[in-house]
Amino acid sequence: MAAGHSVEVDPHRWQPCLDELLGRIAGRFGRVEPRRHAKAFVVGLLSDLPRKNCWTIAEHAGNPTPDGMQHLLARAVWDHDGVRDDVRGYLVDQLGEPDAVLVVDETGDLKKGTTTVGIQRQYTGTAGRIEHAQVAVYLVYAAKAGHAIIDRELYVPRSWTGDQDRRQDAGIPEQVEFATKPALATRMIRRALDAGVPAGWVAGDEVYGADPALRAELEARAIG
């Protein structure tokens, strides 16, 4: 797993905030080991490492192998949707305002192989062309005080949802069905608004703005 850019902020400024947030999500982990690995993983993502993956983040944390980080992402049992909700609540506490904007957009991770869930040849803005990639849709909360990701949905193409053997091998839950990217965006927007996230507007490109179901959802809620 590769991820993100470093935060250009003095660690002494963000460390107390990170500790507060990690305190909020602590109960979402049934065991102390994945909770510790989660903290080390986030600290690694916020570091100035030139390349970020399980190997480099494990080395940054002082671990001799990436086994703990890989276990956290692939096999450890923890409430990832609960963590999402806790992080969203924390961000709204810090940034929330009535005229904030919910921004929907997708991004892709270029991949090799065939076993990563959702991977296929498809257009991704990361490369600006059709590539072998995994694509996800993200929801960002943007306000005067700042912006941050508050939700995510993996785009799982029909080539995956319609192949029972492939689903079983990858461990895709039975309740996961094919959904278009605008449908995934609508699901996240509905989830945020139902949770009381204050926002006056939703923004997205024409893939989302031209979707009748998404527009109807916003009009019914009087969201611009």
Disulfide bonds with the S-S distance in Angstrom:
none
